[in-house]
Amino acid sequence: MQTTITLPAACDFHLHARQGVLMEMVAPRIAEGGVSLCYVMPNLKPPITSTEQALEYKAQLERLAPNVTFLMSLYLCPELTPEEIRKAKKHGIVGVKSYPRGVTTNSESGIESYAIYYPVFKAMEEVGLILNLHGELPSDADQDICVMNAEEKFLVHLKQLHNDFPKLKIVLEHATTKAAVDTVKDLGDTIGCTITIHHLQLIVDDWAGQCHNFCKPVAKFPHDRQALRDVVLEEHPRFFLGTDSAPHPAYLKECAHSCAGVFTTPLAIPYLATVLDSFGAINCLRKFACENGKKFYGVSEEGKYREITLVKETLLVPHSYSFDESVEERKGTFPSHYIKKKKTLMACPEQLPLELILAVFTFIPARDLCRYLSLSKALRYEIRKIIVERIQREFKTGNNYLLVTIEPLDTYSSGPTHIFDLMLCDVDILSLNTRFKINDKAFDNSSPIKHDKTFDNSSPIKHAKIIGRKLQGTERWETILHNSHISIGSTWLSIFDPSQTIRNVSLHVFSPFDLKHETTYVSKGSLTFKINLEPESIKWWNSNIDDYSTIVVSNMIREFDDFQSLIVMSLVEEVIVNAGVLLTAIEEKWQDDVECVVIEDPED
Ligand SMILES: O=C1C[C@@H](C(=O)O)NC(=O)N1
């Protein structure tokens, strides 16, 4: 069994290197994945339609990944003229990518008919630019076209184009069908074809219901995959690697309308080797990934040649790759349960008198609390991540947020946690008509709290000065707990075991924009424990809460120097009700300034 392979760094002839923060994440990973040359797709926003844009994009990529050779392409669209083609050629642009309108990511300005582009194709044929085809027809039920046959039905256009421009080099991108493989083989030497790694692995069953495997064109039938594998095994010189690696932010991938794209760049060649090995094609790696494409394109690496060595051993694939999603442009579609949105103040957070945004998220209804509590820590961790993603989706500025989650820690309640949240809100609790009470008496385990079912408007709130605040003129936040214990007379506790006294206090503070910053401090009755977000690093220790007469919140949040907003979230429905009271009060008091976002429980 071959366990080590040394070969030239590979070429990826179809890469979505993206732009902005996503590009910053992708570009350095190209070499990490064993690739030293790549052909970059132009479907950015706005698409790359001019030589200047392509060169500027290339320069950005080179700054981020100086060891990689970037071959650039333009986006086929009406602005592209034969003159621009000639100019592009002069400046080293390699090809033009054609997207049929609406078939995939950023293809809104794609083409509807090839006929109008014939002068452009003619110029390309003359100067030797490559035409890259996303080979799918847009779905059209009336024409019986859907994702499963969109590629096959497109092939007539490939044949036609080849017929009309026999010297034009055309690459049918990311072929997924036997029909495509057969067609490319039948056509002459000017027709090449890229194959992705994932299409050598996946079939339709793997993406139906599995958003991470969803891409365009979709993976097809087992016999189609076999045809792709066979042509690799055959080492056919006109078939070569084009990963179509296409990352999307998790919130656009793991959602109802998942974006198409499989992100393989950081592990491209190890992944390819693994897949090839699985069907006995490991010896075809070199031709498929390092040689065929370069020959077809007639390109070399201008001194950037290097070798890579693959070692066959177990590799843990990261669950995700992080980048600053907060500054990614959001799609216009907010979840349908986004019920209330007053004013977008995120754009001008300095207007917030209390630097406060209160967002209340329900994630799991209270009645299902036990379900949440029975989840493993790892799963809870995932859930928190999802919540973070939700927040990132809603709030897109580069602001820092202080995020407080309210979570139950045991089966009984998470009662007082929202008191902490109120503290951190830096609001005058007394002025809010809530039912929260803060006792100044030492907490007495033997005296069960009252479980009055009435809404206690009149309860005076004592020690309002325990509110945490950002210290004037400093960046420190502080909450002082005057030897008090916190109690709460809220009705909702009674849905749990009424004989239980409040036993836990939890406060989770972290920045939704940097998971690494997460620090969770939890005081739980006479027990205080600390949790880092990583489930493995959960640490517990005993300590009496009396020892914590002063809780200096600045300790928890010391890493965040600039909070514009506070987000309070809860997994507990009833807390939402209470927080709703808070929201109402905030809205009443600062109605012109504060945007309160309430997101209803989607399951309701
Ligand atoms: O052709 C494409 C485009 C790509 C993307 O997300 O840019 N994703 C895909 O799955 N196919």
The ligand as an SDF file (V2000), in Angstrom:
LIG
                    3D

 11 11  0  0  0  0  0  0  0  0999 V2000
  -21.1390   27.1000  -10.3150 O   0  0  0  0  0  0  0  0  0  0  0  0
  -21.1790   27.1590   -9.1210 C   0  0  0  0  0  0  0  0  0  0  0  0
  -20.9340   28.4230   -8.4180 C   0  0  0  0  0  0  0  0  0  0  0  0
  -20.5100   28.1820   -7.0450 C   0  0  0  0  0  0  0  0  0  0  0  0
  -20.5060   29.4380   -6.2190 C   0  0  0  0  0  0  0  0  0  0  0  0
  -21.0530   29.4170   -5.0940 O   0  0  0  0  0  0  0  0  0  0  0  0
  -19.9620   30.4340   -6.6610 O   0  0  0  0  0  0  0  0  0  0  0  0
  -21.2310   27.1560   -6.4080 N   0  0  0  0  0  0  0  0  0  0  0  0
  -21.6160   26.0710   -7.0980 C   0  0  0  0  0  0  0  0  0  0  0  0
  -22.0670   25.0930   -6.5400 O   0  0  0  0  0  0  0  0  0  0  0  0
  -21.5240   26.0750   -8.4410 N   0  0  0  0  0  0  0  0  0  0  0  0
  1  2  2  0
  2  3  1  0
  2 11  1  0
  3  4  1  0
  4  5  1  0
  4  8  1  0
  5  6  2  0
  5  7  1  0
  8  9  1  0
  9 10  2  0
  9 11  1  0
M  END
$$$$
